[in-house]
């Protein structure tokens, strides 16, 4: 659970801007972390000695987002000042780290880092100290014993405020943590699901503000369906709802089905007290309850089933579900009067709002085993290259708390707050609680997001164009049978993976 409060953070920035700027220049920060330890002072909590790394060049191999500019990696390297708040914070952070530890930081981008580097790692070749890419694509590398277990590194303390405990717990398997995120990464935030709404459409329909509903704990699945029905409009008056022409109550593709289930605080799998992952024999009652409640929303003929933010920006949808990182795209449209809210709860009895991550875009940091080939580790005072890499990553994560984190929230959140102060509070609520379901994230036996899209509805439209049809004939009743048909494969895939990483014999 995130312990940082965005509202408090931004108010702090506004009231004590000089201190915030001092933090960006390398001073210690008093702000919390995304997963901070309550009541701790990070400056006092970081006790590692400063070592001279004698010019070591730390290389990060990071994912290139391609055309998805709002999901581009911008938290590792910045060539110069004057780019934007995040770029400036990264440049200042890196400059201080390089000066303090006598080293340099470099970054290489690749659209498929894990695939690009696997052959090199298998050959034992050392080039990169870190890999920063999607946690789902990192799993094959860990299954080939090519990544270092962070829990075996004394130089990394995963319980510190600068590491995200929720993510580490959800991404750990068999007690091993091969991928981490925290203060030095922003993609777990940008890759979390939120909901946008068109304020003009809501006001025109004379509906109560969704902000009020969220605050009062009344933003539920039933309420969302009610709002969908109240905002749909046959704009051309032909009696047919056509995608791209008429106004739909909701825009969201079938791959989003799982995120709505997760928002009900549901899990397909669970981590036991001993750290093992348990895949139940059938779909649990909580998921079936959520699935039944969601049916009117997800099968409605007034749901535009394509993932098209452009149609929402054009005013063709009252609600739109997407990753929080897309807020930068939304903010570029000066005529779009939109707001941000969390995904709806199951009902009013559910205490808090929840979200989940997109495992293709939630990036994690990993240390390849080939760092042990670093020729200068011993001369720099380390027993191995992995220890040297871990030592510096810990320092970088700590330093990010007073530089990158404040800059990220100011640029991403405050940029939107200028137009709508309520969104600051809503974003905090939307991102506070995340469901990290390891079986869904790693898609063992295709028991993941595809399970819910396969068992759900595409509204009768496969290409996002044409006329949606009512979802009365969709295969919602097959969710259990689909799950059970994939169960053996999922359990076998999980067992094989655990056998790989624990050096047991594969089945």
C-alpha positions as CSV (number, residue, x, y, z in Angstrom):
1,X,0.0,0.0,0.0
2,X,1.4,3.4,-0.9
3,X,2.1,5.5,2.1
4,X,2.9,8.7,0.2
5,X,0.1,11.2,0.2
6,X,0.2,13.2,-3.0
7,X,-1.9,16.0,-1.5
8,X,0.5,16.5,1.3
9,X,3.4,16.3,-1.1
10,X,2.2,18.9,-3.5
11,X,1.1,21.2,-0.6
12,X,4.6,20.8,0.8
13,X,6.1,21.7,-2.6
14,X,3.9,24.8,-2.9
15,X,4.6,26.0,0.7
16,X,8.3,25.3,0.9
17,X,9.4,25.4,-2.7
18,X,13.0,26.5,-1.8
19,X,13.4,23.3,0.3
20,X,12.0,21.2,-2.5
21,X,14.5,22.7,-4.9
22,X,17.3,22.1,-2.4
23,X,16.3,18.5,-2.3
24,X,16.6,18.3,-6.1
25,X,20.1,19.6,-5.8
26,X,21.1,16.8,-3.6
27,X,19.9,17.7,-0.1
28,X,18.1,15.2,2.0
29,X,14.4,15.1,1.6
30,X,11.7,14.9,4.2
31,X,9.0,13.7,1.9
32,X,7.8,10.1,2.1
33,X,8.4,7.3,-0.4
34,X,6.0,5.5,-2.6
35,X,6.3,2.7,0.0
36,X,7.9,4.4,2.9
37,X,8.3,3.2,6.4
38,X,6.0,5.3,8.6
39,X,7.8,7.6,11.0
40,X,11.3,7.2,9.6
41,X,13.7,9.9,8.4
42,X,15.3,8.6,5.2
43,X,18.4,10.7,5.7
44,X,19.0,9.0,9.1
45,X,18.1,5.6,7.7
46,X,20.7,5.5,5.0
47,X,24.0,4.5,6.6
48,X,26.2,2.9,3.9
49,X,29.7,4.2,3.6
50,X,30.8,6.2,0.6
51,X,33.2,4.3,-1.6
52,X,35.4,5.5,-4.4
53,X,34.4,3.5,-7.5
54,X,37.4,4.7,-9.5
55,X,35.5,5.7,-12.6
56,X,33.3,2.6,-13.0
57,X,30.7,3.1,-15.7
58,X,27.3,1.8,-14.7
59,X,25.2,0.8,-17.7
60,X,21.4,0.4,-17.6
61,X,19.7,-1.5,-20.4
62,X,16.2,0.0,-20.5
63,X,13.0,-0.5,-22.5
64,X,12.4,1.8,-25.4
65,X,8.7,2.8,-25.3
66,X,8.6,3.4,-29.1
67,X,5.5,5.3,-30.0
68,X,4.2,5.4,-26.5
69,X,5.9,8.6,-25.5
70,X,4.0,8.9,-22.2
71,X,5.5,5.6,-21.1
72,X,9.1,6.4,-22.1
73,X,11.8,5.7,-19.5
74,X,13.0,9.1,-18.2
75,X,14.0,8.3,-14.7
76,X,17.5,6.8,-15.3
77,X,19.5,9.2,-17.5
78,X,19.3,12.9,-18.6
79,X,21.9,14.4,-20.8
80,X,21.4,18.0,-19.8
81,X,19.4,20.5,-17.8
82,X,16.4,22.3,-19.2
83,X,14.4,19.4,-20.5
84,X,11.6,19.2,-17.9
85,X,11.2,18.8,-14.2
86,X,11.9,15.1,-14.3
87,X,14.9,15.5,-16.6
88,X,16.4,18.2,-14.4
89,X,15.9,16.1,-11.3
90,X,17.5,13.1,-12.9
91,X,20.4,15.1,-14.1
92,X,21.1,16.7,-10.7
93,X,20.7,13.3,-9.0
94,X,23.1,11.6,-11.3
95,X,25.6,14.4,-11.2
96,X,25.8,14.2,-7.4
97,X,26.0,10.4,-7.5
98,X,28.8,10.5,-10.1
99,X,30.7,13.1,-8.1
100,X,30.2,11.4,-4.7
101,X,31.1,7.9,-5.9
102,X,33.5,8.8,-8.7
103,X,31.6,6.9,-11.4
104,X,29.4,7.5,-14.5
105,X,25.8,6.5,-15.3
106,X,24.8,5.4,-18.9
107,X,21.7,4.2,-20.5
108,X,21.0,2.1,-23.6
109,X,17.4,1.7,-24.9
110,X,16.0,-1.3,-26.7
111,X,12.3,-2.2,-27.4
112,X,12.9,-5.7,-26.1
113,X,15.8,-5.6,-23.6
114,X,15.3,-9.0,-22.1
115,X,15.3,-10.7,-25.5
116,X,18.2,-8.6,-26.8
117,X,20.5,-9.4,-23.9
118,X,19.6,-13.1,-23.2
119,X,22.2,-14.6,-25.6
120,X,24.9,-12.3,-24.2
121,X,24.0,-13.3,-20.7
122,X,24.0,-17.0,-21.5
123,X,27.5,-16.5,-22.9
124,X,28.6,-15.0,-19.7
125,X,29.4,-11.6,-21.3
126,X,29.4,-8.5,-19.1
127,X,28.1,-5.3,-20.6
128,X,25.2,-4.1,-18.4
129,X,25.0,-3.7,-14.7
130,X,21.2,-3.4,-14.7
131,X,18.2,-4.3,-16.8
132,X,15.1,-2.1,-16.6
133,X,12.1,-3.6,-18.4
134,X,8.7,-5.1,-17.9
135,X,8.5,-7.6,-15.0
136,X,6.7,-10.1,-17.2
137,X,9.5,-10.2,-19.7
138,X,12.1,-10.5,-17.0
139,X,10.7,-13.8,-15.8
140,X,12.3,-15.9,-18.6
141,X,15.7,-14.5,-17.6
142,X,15.2,-15.4,-13.9
143,X,14.0,-18.9,-15.0
144,X,17.3,-19.3,-16.8
145,X,19.2,-18.3,-13.6
146,X,20.4,-15.2,-15.3
147,X,19.3,-12.7,-12.7
148,X,20.5,-12.0,-9.2
149,X,18.2,-12.6,-6.2
150,X,18.1,-9.2,-4.4
151,X,17.4,-11.0,-1.1
152,X,20.9,-12.5,-1.2
153,X,22.6,-9.1,-1.4
154,X,23.7,-7.5,1.8
155,X,24.1,-4.2,0.0
156,X,20.3,-4.0,-0.7
157,X,17.9,-3.6,2.2
158,X,14.5,-4.2,0.7
159,X,12.7,-3.1,3.8
160,X,14.0,0.5,3.5
161,X,11.6,3.4,2.6
162,X,13.0,3.7,-1.0
163,X,11.8,0.3,-2.0
164,X,8.2,-0.6,-2.8
165,X,7.3,-3.3,-0.4
166,X,3.9,-4.1,-2.0
167,X,5.5,-4.7,-5.4
168,X,8.4,-6.7,-3.9
169,X,6.0,-9.0,-2.1
170,X,3.7,-9.5,-5.1
171,X,6.6,-10.1,-7.5
172,X,8.6,-12.5,-5.3
173,X,8.3,-16.2,-5.9
174,X,9.7,-19.0,-3.7
175,X,11.1,-16.3,-1.4
176,X,13.2,-14.9,-4.2
177,X,13.1,-11.3,-5.5
178,X,14.6,-10.9,-8.9
179,X,12.9,-7.6,-9.8
180,X,12.4,-4.5,-7.7
181,X,11.0,-1.1,-8.0
182,X,10.8,1.9,-5.7
183,X,11.7,5.5,-5.5
184,X,14.1,5.3,-8.5
185,X,11.3,4.0,-10.8
186,X,8.0,5.7,-11.9
187,X,6.7,3.1,-14.3
188,X,4.8,1.2,-11.5
189,X,2.8,4.4,-11.1
190,X,2.4,5.2,-14.8
191,X,1.4,1.6,-15.5
192,X,-1.5,1.5,-13.0
193,X,-5.1,1.7,-14.1
194,X,-7.2,4.7,-13.4
195,X,-10.4,6.1,-14.9
196,X,-11.0,9.4,-16.7
197,X,-14.4,11.1,-17.1
198,X,-15.7,13.9,-19.2
199,X,-16.9,16.6,-16.8
200,X,-18.9,18.4,-19.4
201,X,-20.9,15.3,-20.3
202,X,-21.5,14.5,-16.6
203,X,-22.7,18.0,-15.9
204,X,-24.9,18.1,-19.0
205,X,-26.6,14.9,-17.7
206,X,-27.1,16.7,-14.4
207,X,-25.4,13.9,-12.5
208,X,-23.7,14.2,-9.1
209,X,-20.0,14.7,-9.4
210,X,-18.0,11.5,-9.4
211,X,-15.5,13.2,-7.1
212,X,-18.3,13.4,-4.4
213,X,-19.2,9.8,-5.0
214,X,-15.6,8.7,-4.5
215,X,-15.2,10.7,-1.3
216,X,-18.4,9.3,0.1
217,X,-17.4,5.7,-0.8
218,X,-20.3,5.5,-3.3
219,X,-18.4,5.1,-6.6
220,X,-19.4,1.5,-7.2
221,X,-19.9,-0.8,-10.2
222,X,-23.7,-0.2,-10.0
223,X,-23.2,3.5,-9.9
224,X,-20.9,3.4,-12.9
225,X,-23.5,1.5,-14.9
226,X,-26.1,4.0,-13.9
227,X,-23.9,6.8,-15.2
228,X,-23.1,5.0,-18.4
229,X,-26.8,4.7,-19.2
230,X,-27.5,8.3,-18.3
231,X,-24.8,9.7,-20.5
232,X,-25.1,7.6,-23.7
233,X,-26.4,9.6,-26.7
234,X,-27.5,8.7,-30.2
235,X,-25.9,11.8,-31.7
236,X,-27.0,11.3,-35.3
237,X,-30.5,10.1,-34.3
238,X,-30.5,7.0,-36.5
239,X,-31.4,4.7,-33.7
240,X,-28.1,2.9,-33.9
241,X,-25.1,3.4,-31.7
242,X,-22.1,3.4,-34.0
243,X,-18.5,3.6,-32.7
244,X,-16.8,6.9,-33.6
245,X,-20.1,8.6,-34.3
246,X,-22.2,8.4,-31.2
247,X,-21.6,9.0,-27.5
248,X,-20.9,5.9,-25.5
249,X,-21.1,5.6,-21.7
250,X,-17.7,3.9,-21.4
251,X,-14.6,3.3,-23.6
252,X,-12.5,0.4,-22.6
253,X,-11.1,-2.7,-24.4
254,X,-11.8,-6.3,-23.2
255,X,-8.2,-6.6,-22.0
256,X,-9.3,-4.2,-19.3
257,X,-11.8,-6.8,-17.8
258,X,-9.2,-8.0,-15.3
259,X,-8.5,-4.5,-14.0
260,X,-12.2,-4.1,-13.0
261,X,-12.1,-7.5,-11.1
262,X,-8.8,-6.5,-9.4
263,X,-10.5,-3.1,-8.4
264,X,-12.8,-5.2,-6.3
265,X,-9.7,-6.3,-4.3
266,X,-9.8,-9.8,-5.8
267,X,-6.9,-12.2,-6.4
268,X,-6.7,-15.3,-8.6
269,X,-3.7,-16.5,-6.6
270,X,-2.4,-15.8,-3.2
271,X,1.0,-15.9,-1.5
272,X,1.0,-18.1,1.6
273,X,2.7,-17.3,4.9
274,X,5.6,-19.4,3.8
275,X,6.1,-17.4,0.6
276,X,4.6,-20.0,-1.7
277,X,2.1,-19.1,-4.5
278,X,-1.2,-21.0,-4.3
279,X,-3.3,-21.5,-7.4
280,X,-6.8,-22.6,-6.2
281,X,-8.6,-25.5,-7.9
282,X,-11.3,-23.2,-9.1
283,X,-12.3,-19.5,-9.3
284,X,-12.9,-18.2,-5.8
285,X,-16.2,-16.8,-4.7
286,X,-14.9,-13.2,-4.5
287,X,-14.0,-13.2,-8.2
288,X,-17.3,-14.8,-9.2
289,X,-19.2,-12.1,-7.2
290,X,-17.2,-9.3,-8.9
291,X,-17.6,-11.0,-12.3
292,X,-21.4,-11.1,-11.9
293,X,-21.6,-7.5,-10.7
294,X,-19.5,-6.3,-13.7
295,X,-21.6,-8.1,-16.3
296,X,-23.9,-5.1,-17.0
297,X,-20.9,-2.8,-17.5
298,X,-18.7,-5.1,-19.5
299,X,-21.4,-6.4,-21.8
300,X,-23.3,-3.2,-22.5
301,X,-23.9,-2.2,-26.1
302,X,-23.1,1.3,-24.9
303,X,-19.5,0.4,-24.2
304,X,-17.0,1.2,-26.9
305,X,-14.8,-1.8,-26.7
306,X,-11.7,-0.4,-28.5
307,X,-8.9,1.1,-26.5
308,X,-9.0,4.5,-28.2
309,X,-8.1,7.5,-26.1
310,X,-8.5,9.6,-29.2
311,X,-12.3,9.0,-29.1
312,X,-12.5,10.0,-25.5
313,X,-10.5,13.1,-26.2
314,X,-12.9,13.9,-29.0
315,X,-15.9,13.7,-26.6
316,X,-17.3,10.4,-27.7
317,X,-17.2,8.8,-24.3
318,X,-18.3,9.7,-20.7
319,X,-15.7,7.4,-19.1
320,X,-12.4,6.0,-20.2
321,X,-10.1,3.5,-18.4
322,X,-6.4,3.7,-19.1
323,X,-3.0,3.8,-17.5
324,X,-2.3,6.8,-15.2
325,X,0.7,7.7,-17.4
326,X,-1.7,8.7,-20.2
327,X,-2.7,11.8,-18.1
328,X,0.1,13.6,-20.0
329,X,-1.7,12.9,-23.3
330,X,-5.0,14.0,-21.8
331,X,-3.6,17.3,-20.6
332,X,-2.3,18.2,-24.1
333,X,-5.9,18.6,-25.2
334,X,-6.8,22.1,-24.1
335,X,-10.5,21.7,-24.9
336,X,-11.0,18.5,-23.0
337,X,-12.6,19.1,-19.6
338,X,-11.8,15.9,-17.8
339,X,-11.3,14.5,-14.4
340,X,-9.5,11.6,-12.8
341,X,-11.1,9.0,-10.4
342,X,-10.3,5.5,-9.2
343,X,-11.9,2.4,-10.7
344,X,-15.3,1.6,-9.1
345,X,-15.5,-0.6,-6.1
346,X,-17.7,-3.7,-5.9
347,X,-20.1,-2.0,-3.5
348,X,-20.3,0.5,-0.7
349,X,-19.2,-2.2,1.8
350,X,-15.8,-2.4,0.2
351,X,-13.7,-0.1,2.3
352,X,-11.1,1.1,-0.1
353,X,-10.5,1.6,-3.8
354,X,-8.0,-0.6,-5.5
355,X,-6.1,-0.8,-8.8
356,X,-3.7,-3.2,-10.6
357,X,-0.7,-2.8,-12.8
358,X,-0.3,-3.5,-16.5
359,X,2.5,-6.1,-16.4
360,X,3.7,-5.2,-19.9
361,X,4.4,-1.6,-18.8
362,X,5.2,-2.0,-15.1
363,X,9.0,-2.1,-15.3
364,X,11.3,-3.6,-12.7
365,X,15.1,-3.3,-12.1
366,X,17.1,-6.5,-12.3
367,X,20.8,-7.2,-11.9
368,X,22.2,-9.8,-14.4
369,X,24.6,-12.4,-13.0
370,X,27.2,-11.3,-15.6
371,X,27.9,-8.3,-13.4
372,X,30.3,-10.6,-11.6
373,X,32.5,-10.2,-14.6
374,X,33.0,-6.5,-13.9
375,X,36.9,-6.3,-13.8
376,X,37.1,-3.5,-11.1
377,X,34.8,-4.9,-8.4
378,X,37.5,-6.3,-6.2
379,X,39.7,-3.3,-6.5
380,X,36.8,-1.1,-5.5
381,X,36.3,-3.1,-2.3
382,X,33.6,-5.6,-3.3
383,X,33.7,-9.4,-3.2
384,X,31.8,-9.5,-6.5
385,X,30.4,-7.4,-9.3
386,X,26.9,-8.1,-8.2
387,X,27.7,-6.6,-4.8
388,X,29.1,-3.5,-6.5
389,X,26.0,-3.1,-8.6
390,X,23.7,-3.6,-5.6
391,X,25.6,-1.1,-3.5
392,X,25.2,1.7,-6.2
393,X,21.5,0.8,-6.9
394,X,20.8,1.2,-3.2
395,X,22.4,4.6,-3.2
396,X,20.6,5.6,-6.3
397,X,17.2,4.6,-5.0
398,X,17.8,6.5,-1.7
399,X,18.9,9.6,-3.6
400,X,15.8,9.4,-5.8
401,X,13.5,10.0,-2.8
402,X,14.6,13.7,-2.6
403,X,15.0,14.3,-6.3
404,X,13.0,12.1,-8.8
405,X,10.0,11.4,-6.7
406,X,9.0,15.0,-5.9
407,X,9.7,16.0,-9.5
408,X,7.6,13.2,-10.9
409,X,4.6,14.1,-8.8
410,X,5.0,17.8,-9.5
411,X,5.3,17.3,-13.2
412,X,2.7,14.6,-13.7
413,X,0.2,15.4,-11.0
414,X,0.5,19.1,-10.5
415,X,0.4,19.7,-14.3
416,X,-3.1,18.2,-14.2
417,X,-4.0,20.0,-10.9
418,X,-3.6,23.3,-12.6
419,X,-6.8,22.5,-14.4
420,X,-8.5,20.5,-11.7
421,X,-7.4,20.5,-8.1
422,X,-9.7,17.5,-7.2
423,X,-7.6,15.3,-9.5
424,X,-4.7,15.5,-7.1
425,X,-6.8,14.0,-4.3
426,X,-8.3,11.4,-6.7
427,X,-5.0,10.3,-8.1
428,X,-3.8,9.7,-4.6
429,X,-6.8,7.5,-3.9
430,X,-6.6,5.7,-7.2
431,X,-2.9,4.7,-6.8
432,X,-2.9,4.1,-3.1
433,X,-3.7,0.3,-3.1
434,X,-2.4,-2.0,-5.8
435,X,-3.2,-5.6,-6.4
436,X,-0.1,-7.5,-7.4
437,X,-1.3,-11.0,-8.4
438,X,1.8,-13.0,-9.4
439,X,-0.2,-15.6,-11.5
440,X,-1.9,-12.9,-13.4
441,X,1.3,-10.8,-13.8
442,X,3.4,-13.8,-15.1
443,X,0.4,-15.4,-16.9
444,X,1.2,-19.0,-15.8
445,X,-0.8,-21.3,-18.0
446,X,-2.6,-18.3,-19.6
447,X,-4.4,-17.7,-16.3
448,X,-4.0,-13.9,-16.5
449,X,-5.6,-11.0,-18.1
450,X,-6.4,-13.1,-21.2
451,X,-8.6,-15.4,-19.1
452,X,-11.0,-12.5,-18.4
453,X,-11.0,-11.1,-22.0
454,X,-11.5,-14.6,-23.4
455,X,-14.4,-15.2,-21.0
456,X,-15.8,-11.8,-21.5
457,X,-17.3,-9.7,-24.2
458,X,-15.9,-7.8,-27.2
459,X,-19.3,-6.2,-27.6
460,X,-19.7,-7.9,-31.0
461,X,-16.9,-5.8,-32.4
462,X,-13.3,-7.1,-33.0
463,X,-11.7,-4.2,-34.7
464,X,-13.1,-1.3,-32.7
465,X,-15.4,-0.1,-35.5
466,X,-19.0,-0.7,-36.4
467,X,-22.0,-1.3,-34.2
468,X,-21.7,-3.0,-30.8
469,X,-24.3,-5.6,-29.9
470,X,-25.8,-6.3,-26.5
471,X,-23.8,-8.8,-24.5
472,X,-26.6,-11.2,-23.5
473,X,-24.9,-14.1,-25.3
474,X,-21.3,-13.6,-24.1
475,X,-19.5,-16.4,-22.4
476,X,-19.4,-15.2,-18.9
477,X,-20.6,-18.6,-17.6
478,X,-17.4,-20.1,-19.1
479,X,-15.1,-18.3,-16.8
480,X,-14.9,-21.2,-14.4
481,X,-14.5,-23.8,-17.1
482,X,-11.8,-21.8,-18.9
483,X,-10.0,-21.4,-15.6
484,X,-10.2,-25.1,-14.8
485,X,-9.1,-26.1,-18.3
486,X,-5.9,-24.1,-17.9
487,X,-5.3,-25.0,-14.2
488,X,-3.0,-28.0,-14.8
489,X,-0.9,-26.0,-17.2
490,X,-0.7,-23.1,-14.8
491,X,0.4,-25.2,-11.9
492,X,2.9,-27.1,-14.0
493,X,4.4,-23.8,-15.3
494,X,4.6,-22.4,-11.8
495,X,6.3,-25.6,-10.5
496,X,8.8,-25.7,-13.3
497,X,9.6,-22.0,-12.7
498,X,10.1,-22.6,-9.0
499,X,12.3,-25.7,-9.8
500,X,14.4,-23.5,-12.1
501,X,15.1,-20.8,-9.6
502,X,15.6,-23.2,-6.7
503,X,17.8,-25.5,-8.7
504,X,15.5,-28.5,-8.3
505,X,14.9,-30.9,-11.1
506,X,12.4,-29.7,-13.8
507,X,9.2,-31.8,-14.4
